[in-house]
Amino acid sequence: MHQRHLHIGPISSIHFRRWISNYTPKSVDVEILSFDSTVAHGSSISRSVSFPLSDCRSTIIYFLRSFLFLISRRRHYDLIHIHSVARYSLFALPCFFLKSRIVATPWGSDLNFPTLLTRLLQHLIFHISDSITTDAFFFKKLLVTRYKINPDKIWIINFGVTTSNFREKSAHLSSKKIIISMRNHESVYCVDYLVKAFIEILPQLDKAYVLHIYGSGSLTMDLKSLVPSHYSSRIVFLGRYDSDSLPSILSNSLIYVNTSSSDAGLASSTQEALAAGLPVVSTDVCDNAYWLDSSKCDAILYRIGVDSLSRKLLEAINTTIDFPTWGLKNQDYAQRTFSVDSQRKLISSLYSPLTWTPEVAPR
């Protein structure tokens, strides 16, 4: 008899969809509850998925319908996995009554949810869960200290990268030397620092060097306004990108820059850049200093600020000149550490009905 898993989370999120597609065993029947549009995103999940409830704009009504559905149906789920715990904290109560094994995966945004009710329900989810996964060591520490969670039930698991998509690299043969940013245009990602830092060092660079800024957000127009007209061909805004074009975008780039002022674990875009063999310039916040230690990979860390970034960016550019293969070893590092295959082994143990002692991630 097949096992049945219920995943609760935002189906609009590529991380949520990838988790289900990459890590749910093929023999498992999957159902999903989500506040997001199932019509728009359901087809991107690579297995048969049923959506028990139609979309509903009211969170409270959706919760009540979900509660009644899950309780009255009396359908047994072998495992319930709650993703984005703060947003879906309302499901703590029906999950409590279902008596299924529960896995919770809090996201970085769950740290600062404002309402007291959400914090209480989130606390309940953490305590009724049989296992908790996170991709950040500092988040694990927070779960232990703030929520008094037993550290033995917390797993360090990354969302994973399909590293086989990123094996070809052609940037060093390109006529353009592309510095690339792929974070969204919101204040937390500090993309404005990169624009200002690049403008600062442009007079010292050959005309082949350009900055390509992908992504979008509420600050896009503000970022564009920072670029003087005579540099418009050297700093280019390219908008959103799709996952199919990502390998080509990265393979034609020279250096990846992560400017975020806050991450949970290592950002997926940074993992993908490593998988493509790009050297990385990144902020030293959260767990970045651990994952991007120079003894493990070709990366340069900097403290948030325009002056610090401009110095480190220039250092990275000069390093690529002196050592043209700098960054290529990051492919092997990404394969060992962030590949879907490496994470699948952990998740296989996580979902196994016989295994409930997490493997200890090295640190």
ABEGO torsion letter per residue (X at the ends): XBBBBBBBEBAABAAAAAAAAAABBAABBBBBBBABBAAAAAAABABBBBBABBBBABAAAAAAAAAAAAAAAGBBBABBBBBGAAAAAAAAAAAAAAGBBBBBBBBAAAAABABAAAAAAAAAAAAABABBBBABAAAAAAAAAAAGBBAAABBBBBAEBBAAAAABBAAAABABBBBBBABBBBAAAGAAAAAAAAAAAAAABBAABBBBBBEBEAAAAAAAAABBAAAAAABBBAEBBBAAAAAAAAAABABBBBABABBBBBBAAAAAAAAAGBBBBBBABEAAAAAABAAABBBBBBBBEAAAAAAAAAAAAAAAAABAABGAAAAAAAAAAABAAAAAAAAAAAABAABABBBBBBX
